Amino acid sequence: MMIRVAKTPSETITERKDEILNQIDSSSNKFVEQLQALCRQPSVSAQNQGLIETAELVSKFLKETGFTVEQFSPSKGPPIVFAELSSKTGRRTLVFYNHYDVQPVEPVELWKNPPFSAIVEDGRVYARGASDNKGNIASRLSAINAFLKVTGTVPCNIKWVIEGEEEIGSPHFSEFITRYKERLTGDSAIWEFGGLDYEDRPLVTLGLKGMLYVEFRVQTALKDSHSARAAVVENPAWRLVRMLDTITDEDGRIMIEGWYDDVKPFTQEELEVIRAMPLEEHSIRDELGVKNFLYGLTGFEFKKAFYGNPTANIAGIWSGYTGPGHKTVLPSVAQAKMDFRLVPNQDPVKLAGKLKQHLVRHGFADVEVGLQAENPAARTPIDAPIAKIAARAGREVFRKEPVTLVTSAASGPMHYFTNILGLPTVAIGCNHAKSNTHAPNENQRIDVFVQGSKWIARVIEEFAKQA
């Protein structure tokens, strides 16, 4: 007679955990193919390319996984996909945020394969959007699918928002938040990006800088004319350059009056976390081919500036003739785009007003200012339970000590989740340090894609257990 020994609760939990992780491994090819399908569908928000079609494809994959899906159509702009999956066993709710739009592919000539071909080479999927942000969408679908296959349910309720304008500043996301605010209640949130640093250590990011994105336009004549007239007719490019020169000083400090008035400095605890972060100066220098950083920044001051300083960046500037050869032309119009990265407590709308006042004060009232994106900064406290769960799960999956980032130096609409919905929010995912995000030859490492799925799965499970 065989005597069956009952398994302890911990043995049962470990066995189920292994089954879920094994399921992610066994179904990885399916979800890599989903990633390829998503990447082969162009979705460039800056050019209004393929957004409706991509929203439909995302909705299809969500429904196939088991979500209830609906689409919200703003007054202008592409659909925002909202999906829900209820747990049969858990009461807590985790909210996901992702985006299906991607950056423009230009310059196309620098891609080694067509940008939307999603070719697999050297263990990577190469495509625009493979890393930012379609890899994270497919990876999370893989994690959730594993729970459903193994247990028939997910351990907590999942709400998922996937928008189509993040790459242009989410101009219509506030409409969605206003409409769906009561349905977006939850206990914590997982943001759209994250992954590994240059040493393949898992990154847990607790915030984002804010953004004010503007376009300047200067016109000094009704039409372009012969450059012989430059002796008597003002060139708008010179005027634009002189205006731009008033915005920062030689040390990079923004000279717009009152720009730093509301800046919230890092807390002592945050500064200690920043001080303890591994230093990646050499990796960034090697990747970009630069010898030194601005103003000789290095060490702790480098990290503090990177994550904590507001910035004023000229993203593009153009005027006159820029083709091959020469053309002696006096342009009539000059334009520039700038992005201002903001830190907590800086209000982009208020700062846009200060920018316009600055131009008037310095004699540039004629310069047109077009506001294109406005997002405040967001930050989740270091001691938030979801931050600790994400770090523990990252350590378990990747077997390396995780790195906590007080904030990312990048921007996005996280403030809707942290400031309005009141959701402690962390950014984790399946990206890697050499993914070429926003650049030619963007790619997603398949091994990190699979491990990132396991990371999300472990976070979901541990989050559901939290009292």
PyMOL commands that set and color helices and strands:
alter all, ss='L'
color gray80, all
select helices_A, chain A and resi 9-26+28-40+45-47+51-65+108-110+134-151+166-168+173-183+227-231+236-244+268-276+281-288+294-296+299-308+348-361+385-398+415-420+446-465
alter helices_A, ss='H'
color red, helices_A
select strands_A, chain A and resi 68-72+80-85+93-99+119-121+124-126+157-163+188-191+203-205+207-208+210-219+225-226+311-319+329-330+333-342+368-375+378-379+403-405+425-427+443-445
alter strands_A, ss='S'
color yellow, strands_A
deselect
rebuild
show_as cartoon
